[in-house]
Structures are given as C-alpha cells and as structure tokens.
Amino acid sequence: MKGSEFHRNKKRLAIKKANEIAAVKIGILAEREFFIAGVALYWAEGSKKDSGVAFSNSDPKMIQFMYEWFKKFFNLRDTDFMPRIFINAQHSDRIDKVLTFWSSLLELPSGYFGRTVLLRISQKKVYENRETYFGVLSLRVRKSTWIKYQILGMIGKLDYMSG
C-alpha cells in the first residue's frame, strides 16, 4: 500500500511539474499560432475528401478549440454549424444526456444538431467511463466547399517536406 501511494504521489508531482513547464513554454497563443494550430488539427482530424468542412473528435477541448477557430478565421455564425454525434448503440439510453453535453459545450441549441448516429459495433469490453463518454462529435459546416478549398491550400503550405 505504501509503495503504490508513493508512486501515485510521485506521478502527481511529475504531472504538476510538466504542466508548469508547459505553461511557460506555450504561454498564451498569439493569433497566428492559434491559426496554424487549427490548420494542423484540421490536417490531422478534418475531412479532406468530402465536399464540405467537417472536423471529428471525441475530445471536448479539441472540438471547442476548432469551433472557436472556425468562427474566428472564417467569420462563421452559430447557424453555419450542423454538428452530428456518433456513438455506440450501447449508449442509446443516454442519447439525451450526450446531446445535452455537446449542446451545452458549444452553446448551440440541440435543434442545430443532425440526427445522432448509433454505431452497431459489439463491444466485449465494459468501459468504466461509460457515464463520462460522449461519443465522437463531427463538427460540420454548412455550405463550406470554399472554406475547405482554403483550408486544404493552407495544409499544403504546412507541408514543409514539399517545399
């Protein structure tokens, strides 16, 4: 017991120290840094093949970051977004709670959201975080083909390997 408590404390202190170092190294993002971070995140997690803009992730902070990024750099309004939730069918009893979570996070009315997609994939493992898991949110932008062309052009400029 003492050994595991010692290791938990050691880990907690290491994480605290790492967070302090990160705060100094990152600081407050300047506008250009915020812009480039959004382009890089879209490169990693955004839709590049479909006709419009969609960014999908399960991390609420990342979704919130990109939501603010789209609004700031493409002058989008709340009505320009149509988010959609993808979640395993085993969570069908929690759909209202899941929708409320994402709606509250983005401060968007639930009526802005597309129909929730229940994924029918059997899971053998029982997850402990069932009540705090809210699926994957696809943050879609209406009528966004032109925005997508711009973002893809920006991604091309980030590709330092091609010059």
Short mmCIF file of the C-alpha atoms (twelve columns), coordinates in Angstrom:
data_MODEL
# 
_entry.id   MODEL 
# 
loop_
_atom_site.group_PDB 
_atom_site.id 
_atom_site.type_symbol 
_atom_site.label_atom_id 
_atom_site.label_alt_id 
_atom_site.label_comp_id 
_atom_site.label_asym_id 
_atom_site.label_seq_id 
_atom_site.Cartn_x 
_atom_site.Cartn_y 
_atom_site.Cartn_z 
_atom_site.pdbx_PDB_model_num 
ATOM 1   C CA . MET A 1   0.000   0.000  0.000   1 
ATOM 2   C CA . LYS A 2   2.758   2.436  0.936   1 
ATOM 3   C CA . GLY A 3   4.598   1.673  -2.291  1 
ATOM 4   C CA . SER A 4   1.600   2.377  -4.513  1 
ATOM 5   C CA . GLU A 5   0.797   5.581  -2.587  1 
ATOM 6   C CA . PHE A 6   4.419   6.675  -3.046  1 
ATOM 7   C CA . HIS A 7   4.190   6.048  -6.809  1 
ATOM 8   C CA . ARG A 8   0.842   7.887  -7.087  1 
ATOM 9   C CA . ASN A 9   2.350   10.925 -5.343  1 
ATOM 10  C CA . LYS A 10  5.464   10.751 -7.493  1 
ATOM 11  C CA . LYS A 11  3.316   10.629 -10.635 1 
ATOM 12  C CA . ARG A 12  1.100   13.511 -9.429  1 
ATOM 13  C CA . LEU A 13  4.172   15.673 -8.737  1 
ATOM 14  C CA . ALA A 14  5.703   14.816 -12.117 1 
ATOM 15  C CA . ILE A 15  2.473   15.785 -13.889 1 
ATOM 16  C CA . LYS A 16  2.263   19.032 -11.921 1 
ATOM 17  C CA . LYS A 17  5.875   19.899 -12.840 1 
ATOM 18  C CA . ALA A 18  5.257   19.015 -16.514 1 
ATOM 19  C CA . ASN A 19  2.162   21.261 -16.556 1 
ATOM 20  C CA . GLU A 20  4.163   24.146 -15.076 1 
ATOM 21  C CA . ILE A 21  6.861   23.718 -17.738 1 
ATOM 22  C CA . ALA A 22  4.205   23.508 -20.467 1 
ATOM 23  C CA . ALA A 23  2.553   26.724 -19.244 1 
ATOM 24  C CA . VAL A 24  5.886   28.556 -19.557 1 
ATOM 25  C CA . LYS A 25  6.743   27.058 -22.958 1 
ATOM 26  C CA . ILE A 26  3.314   27.543 -24.529 1 
ATOM 27  C CA . GLY A 27  2.200   30.739 -22.852 1 
ATOM 28  C CA . ILE A 28  -0.756  32.477 -24.498 1 
ATOM 29  C CA . LEU A 29  -1.250  31.654 -28.159 1 
ATOM 30  C CA . ALA A 30  -0.875  34.595 -30.496 1 
ATOM 31  C CA . GLU A 31  -3.408  34.850 -33.315 1 
ATOM 32  C CA . ARG A 32  -1.034  33.373 -35.905 1 
ATOM 33  C CA . GLU A 33  -0.197  30.448 -33.608 1 
ATOM 34  C CA . PHE A 34  -3.892  29.823 -32.995 1 
ATOM 35  C CA . PHE A 35  -4.469  29.907 -36.752 1 
ATOM 36  C CA . ILE A 36  -1.639  27.469 -37.556 1 
ATOM 37  C CA . ALA A 37  -2.662  25.140 -34.720 1 
ATOM 38  C CA . GLY A 38  -6.168  24.975 -36.206 1 
ATOM 39  C CA . VAL A 39  -4.844  24.216 -39.689 1 
ATOM 40  C CA . ALA A 40  -2.643  21.436 -38.275 1 
ATOM 41  C CA . LEU A 41  -5.531  19.964 -36.277 1 
ATOM 42  C CA . TYR A 42  -7.750  20.021 -39.354 1 
ATOM 43  C CA . TRP A 43  -4.963  18.302 -41.307 1 
ATOM 44  C CA . ALA A 44  -4.948  15.554 -38.672 1 
ATOM 45  C CA . GLU A 45  -8.655  15.170 -37.888 1 
ATOM 46  C CA . GLY A 46  -10.622 17.062 -40.531 1 
ATOM 47  C CA . SER A 47  -12.440 15.730 -43.555 1 
ATOM 48  C CA . LYS A 48  -10.347 16.155 -46.661 1 
ATOM 49  C CA . LYS A 49  -12.278 14.094 -49.212 1 
ATOM 50  C CA . ASP A 50  -15.937 15.040 -48.815 1 
ATOM 51  C CA . SER A 51  -17.278 18.238 -50.312 1 
ATOM 52  C CA . GLY A 52  -17.637 20.260 -47.117 1 
ATOM 53  C CA . VAL A 53  -15.831 21.018 -43.892 1 
ATOM 54  C CA . ALA A 54  -16.119 18.536 -41.029 1 
ATOM 55  C CA . PHE A 55  -13.859 18.086 -38.031 1 
ATOM 56  C CA . SER A 56  -14.421 14.995 -35.890 1 
ATOM 57  C CA . ASN A 57  -13.090 14.092 -32.474 1 
ATOM 58  C CA . SER A 58  -14.163 12.763 -29.076 1 
ATOM 59  C CA . ASP A 59  -12.085 15.268 -27.074 1 
ATOM 60  C CA . PRO A 60  -14.370 18.118 -25.968 1 
ATOM 61  C CA . LYS A 61  -11.465 20.568 -25.646 1 
ATOM 62  C CA . MET A 62  -10.356 19.869 -29.201 1 
ATOM 63  C CA . ILE A 63  -13.913 20.277 -30.525 1 
ATOM 64  C CA . GLN A 64  -14.261 23.555 -28.632 1 
ATOM 65  C CA . PHE A 65  -10.886 24.765 -29.933 1 
ATOM 66  C CA . MET A 66  -11.870 24.068 -33.533 1 
ATOM 67  C CA . TYR A 67  -15.337 25.553 -33.088 1 
ATOM 68  C CA . GLU A 68  -13.754 28.828 -31.949 1 
ATOM 69  C CA . TRP A 69  -11.155 28.554 -34.726 1 
ATOM 70  C CA . PHE A 70  -13.804 28.216 -37.452 1 
ATOM 71  C CA . LYS A 71  -15.768 31.137 -36.052 1 
ATOM 72  C CA . LYS A 72  -12.741 33.404 -35.754 1 
ATOM 73  C CA . PHE A 73  -10.939 32.737 -39.018 1 
ATOM 74  C CA . PHE A 74  -13.919 32.126 -41.304 1 
ATOM 75  C CA . ASN A 75  -16.392 34.521 -39.688 1 
ATOM 76  C CA . LEU A 76  -18.918 31.759 -39.094 1 
ATOM 77  C CA . ARG A 77  -22.091 32.138 -37.055 1 
ATOM 78  C CA . ASP A 78  -23.778 29.516 -34.915 1 
ATOM 79  C CA . THR A 79  -26.294 28.850 -37.692 1 
ATOM 80  C CA . ASP A 80  -23.428 27.842 -40.026 1 
ATOM 81  C CA . PHE A 81  -22.750 24.713 -37.961 1 
ATOM 82  C CA . MET A 82  -24.501 21.358 -38.059 1 
ATOM 83  C CA . PRO A 83  -22.782 19.067 -35.548 1 
ATOM 84  C CA . ARG A 84  -23.505 15.363 -35.538 1 
ATOM 85  C CA . ILE A 85  -22.869 12.810 -32.795 1 
ATOM 86  C CA . PHE A 86  -21.550 9.319  -33.489 1 
ATOM 87  C CA . ILE A 87  -21.756 6.914  -30.568 1 
ATOM 88  C CA . ASN A 88  -22.027 3.188  -29.977 1 
ATOM 89  C CA . ALA A 89  -25.610 1.879  -29.802 1 
ATOM 90  C CA . GLN A 90  -24.919 0.634  -26.268 1 
ATOM 91  C CA . HIS A 91  -25.309 4.315  -25.269 1 
ATOM 92  C CA . SER A 92  -28.795 4.654  -26.795 1 
ATOM 93  C CA . ASP A 93  -30.281 5.101  -23.316 1 
ATOM 94  C CA . ARG A 94  -28.031 8.177  -22.828 1 
ATOM 95  C CA . ILE A 95  -28.676 9.997  -26.120 1 
ATOM 96  C CA . ASP A 96  -30.441 12.938 -24.429 1 
ATOM 97  C CA . LYS A 97  -27.595 13.315 -21.928 1 
ATOM 98  C CA . VAL A 98  -24.979 13.081 -24.710 1 
ATOM 99  C CA . LEU A 99  -26.795 15.665 -26.848 1 
ATOM 100 C CA . THR A 100 -27.175 17.979 -23.852 1 
ATOM 101 C CA . PHE A 101 -23.435 17.678 -23.140 1 
ATOM 102 C CA . TRP A 102 -22.336 18.705 -26.651 1 
ATOM 103 C CA . SER A 103 -25.063 21.326 -26.981 1 
ATOM 104 C CA . SER A 104 -24.008 22.903 -23.690 1 
ATOM 105 C CA . LEU A 105 -20.303 22.739 -24.525 1 
ATOM 106 C CA . LEU A 106 -20.755 24.609 -27.814 1 
ATOM 107 C CA . GLU A 107 -23.655 26.723 -26.558 1 
ATOM 108 C CA . LEU A 108 -25.666 25.606 -29.579 1 
ATOM 109 C CA . PRO A 109 -29.352 24.679 -29.472 1 
ATOM 110 C CA . SER A 110 -29.937 20.940 -29.792 1 
ATOM 111 C CA . GLY A 111 -32.029 21.675 -32.902 1 
ATOM 112 C CA . TYR A 112 -28.823 22.594 -34.763 1 
ATOM 113 C CA . PHE A 113 -27.549 19.024 -34.414 1 
ATOM 114 C CA . GLY A 114 -28.038 16.415 -37.106 1 
ATOM 115 C CA . ARG A 115 -29.531 13.038 -36.281 1 
ATOM 116 C CA . THR A 116 -27.344 11.065 -33.863 1 
ATOM 117 C CA . VAL A 117 -25.694 8.062  -35.494 1 
ATOM 118 C CA . LEU A 118 -25.787 4.929  -33.352 1 
ATOM 119 C CA . LEU A 119 -22.919 2.666  -34.322 1 
ATOM 120 C CA . ARG A 120 -23.806 -1.007 -34.146 1 
ATOM 121 C CA . ILE A 121 -20.449 -2.429 -33.173 1 
ATOM 122 C CA . SER A 122 -20.486 -5.043 -30.464 1 
ATOM 123 C CA . GLN A 123 -18.060 -4.340 -27.677 1 
ATOM 124 C CA . LYS A 124 -16.934 -7.146 -25.454 1 
ATOM 125 C CA . LYS A 125 -15.156 -4.904 -23.007 1 
ATOM 126 C CA . VAL A 126 -17.143 -2.937 -20.430 1 
ATOM 127 C CA . TYR A 127 -15.696 0.540  -20.053 1 
ATOM 128 C CA . GLU A 128 -15.561 2.251  -16.677 1 
ATOM 129 C CA . ASN A 129 -16.041 5.693  -18.255 1 
ATOM 130 C CA . ARG A 130 -19.453 4.899  -19.745 1 
ATOM 131 C CA . GLU A 131 -21.168 7.821  -17.993 1 
ATOM 132 C CA . THR A 132 -18.487 10.325 -19.000 1 
ATOM 133 C CA . TYR A 133 -18.094 9.193  -22.604 1 
ATOM 134 C CA . PHE A 134 -19.983 11.350 -25.084 1 
ATOM 135 C CA . GLY A 135 -19.049 9.764  -28.386 1 
ATOM 136 C CA . VAL A 136 -17.436 11.465 -31.351 1 
ATOM 137 C CA . LEU A 137 -18.715 14.821 -32.496 1 
ATOM 138 C CA . SER A 138 -18.455 15.680 -36.162 1 
ATOM 139 C CA . LEU A 139 -18.418 19.463 -36.324 1 
ATOM 140 C CA . ARG A 140 -19.808 20.119 -39.797 1 
ATOM 141 C CA . VAL A 141 -20.045 23.483 -41.507 1 
ATOM 142 C CA . ARG A 142 -22.906 24.183 -43.908 1 
ATOM 143 C CA . LYS A 143 -22.131 25.354 -47.463 1 
ATOM 144 C CA . SER A 144 -18.405 25.134 -46.807 1 
ATOM 145 C CA . THR A 145 -16.796 23.933 -50.030 1 
ATOM 146 C CA . TRP A 146 -14.930 27.233 -50.490 1 
ATOM 147 C CA . ILE A 147 -13.721 27.149 -46.866 1 
ATOM 148 C CA . LYS A 148 -12.496 23.593 -47.424 1 
ATOM 149 C CA . TYR A 149 -10.510 24.645 -50.509 1 
ATOM 150 C CA . GLN A 150 -8.875  27.373 -48.429 1 
ATOM 151 C CA . ILE A 151 -8.025  25.007 -45.576 1 
ATOM 152 C CA . LEU A 152 -6.585  22.412 -47.972 1 
ATOM 153 C CA . GLY A 153 -4.435  25.152 -49.519 1 
ATOM 154 C CA . MET A 154 -3.202  26.110 -46.059 1 
ATOM 155 C CA . ILE A 155 -2.424  22.478 -45.255 1 
ATOM 156 C CA . GLY A 156 -0.343  22.408 -48.441 1 
ATOM 157 C CA . LYS A 157 1.672   25.342 -47.120 1 
ATOM 158 C CA . LEU A 158 2.309   23.484 -43.844 1 
ATOM 159 C CA . ASP A 159 3.779   20.536 -45.709 1 
ATOM 160 C CA . TYR A 160 7.382   21.630 -45.280 1 
ATOM 161 C CA . MET A 161 8.664   18.483 -46.979 1 
ATOM 162 C CA . SER A 162 7.340   19.529 -50.397 1 
ATOM 163 C CA . GLY A 163 8.886   22.993 -50.236 1 
# 
